[in-house]
Amino acid sequence: GSGIAPIAFDNTDLVNGILTINHQAGQKYVSVTIYDNNDKEIDALVVLVDTANCYVDLNPWVSITGTWHAVITL
């Protein structure tokens, strides 16, 4: 599928451990892949909200360090 440019984020972008992504993909069912600051894929809970938004629960990692990335694929 086609993708959207990776979205960089860090701990300051989380609210109570949740990252909200406004992807504006125009469709609800997108694939979200999260990579940590060492470029390792993280198996996080992703909730698809609507055709423009989703959120990722990063609470299991407590406080993330460095810059992480989210990749949205249609």
C-alpha positions as CSV (number, residue, x, y, z in Angstrom):
1,G,0.0,0.0,0.0
2,S,0.9,3.6,-0.1
3,G,2.2,5.4,2.9
4,I,2.3,8.8,4.6
5,A,5.7,10.3,5.6
6,P,6.9,9.0,9.0
7,I,5.7,11.0,12.0
8,A,8.4,11.8,14.5
9,F,7.4,12.1,18.2
10,D,8.9,12.1,21.6
11,N,7.7,11.9,25.2
12,T,6.4,15.4,25.2
13,D,3.9,14.5,22.5
14,L,2.2,11.9,24.7
15,V,-0.8,12.7,26.9
16,N,-1.1,10.1,29.8
17,G,1.0,7.7,27.7
18,I,-1.2,8.1,24.6
19,L,0.0,9.4,21.2
20,T,-2.8,10.9,19.1
21,I,-2.1,10.9,15.4
22,N,-4.0,13.1,13.0
23,H,-3.2,11.3,9.7
24,Q,-5.9,12.7,7.4
25,A,-5.7,9.5,5.3
26,G,-9.3,9.7,4.3
27,Q,-10.0,6.1,5.4
28,K,-10.4,4.6,8.8
29,Y,-8.6,1.3,8.3
30,V,-4.9,2.1,8.1
31,S,-1.9,0.2,9.3
32,V,0.2,2.0,12.0
33,T,3.7,0.8,12.7
34,I,5.7,2.3,15.7
35,Y,9.5,2.3,15.8
36,D,11.5,3.3,18.9
37,N,14.6,5.5,19.0
38,N,16.7,2.4,18.0
39,D,14.5,1.8,14.9
40,K,13.1,-1.3,16.5
41,E,9.4,-2.1,15.7
42,I,7.2,-1.8,18.8
43,D,4.0,-3.8,19.2
44,A,1.7,-1.1,20.6
45,L,-2.1,-1.0,20.9
46,V,-3.5,1.1,18.1
47,V,-7.1,2.3,18.1
48,L,-8.5,3.6,14.8
49,V,-10.9,6.4,15.6
50,D,-12.1,7.7,12.3
51,T,-10.9,8.5,8.7
52,A,-8.4,11.1,10.0
53,N,-7.3,10.0,13.5
54,C,-6.0,7.2,15.5
55,Y,-4.2,6.8,18.8
56,V,-1.5,4.6,20.1
57,D,-1.2,3.5,23.7
58,L,2.4,3.6,24.8
59,N,1.8,3.2,28.5
60,P,3.6,-0.1,28.7
61,W,6.8,1.8,27.9
62,V,6.1,4.2,30.8
63,S,8.3,7.1,29.5
64,I,9.8,6.9,26.1
65,T,13.3,8.2,25.4
66,G,14.6,9.9,22.3
67,T,12.6,10.3,19.1
68,W,10.3,7.6,18.0
69,H,8.4,7.3,14.6
70,A,5.0,6.3,13.5
71,V,4.4,5.1,10.0
72,I,0.9,5.1,8.5
73,T,0.2,2.7,5.6
74,L,-3.0,2.8,3.6
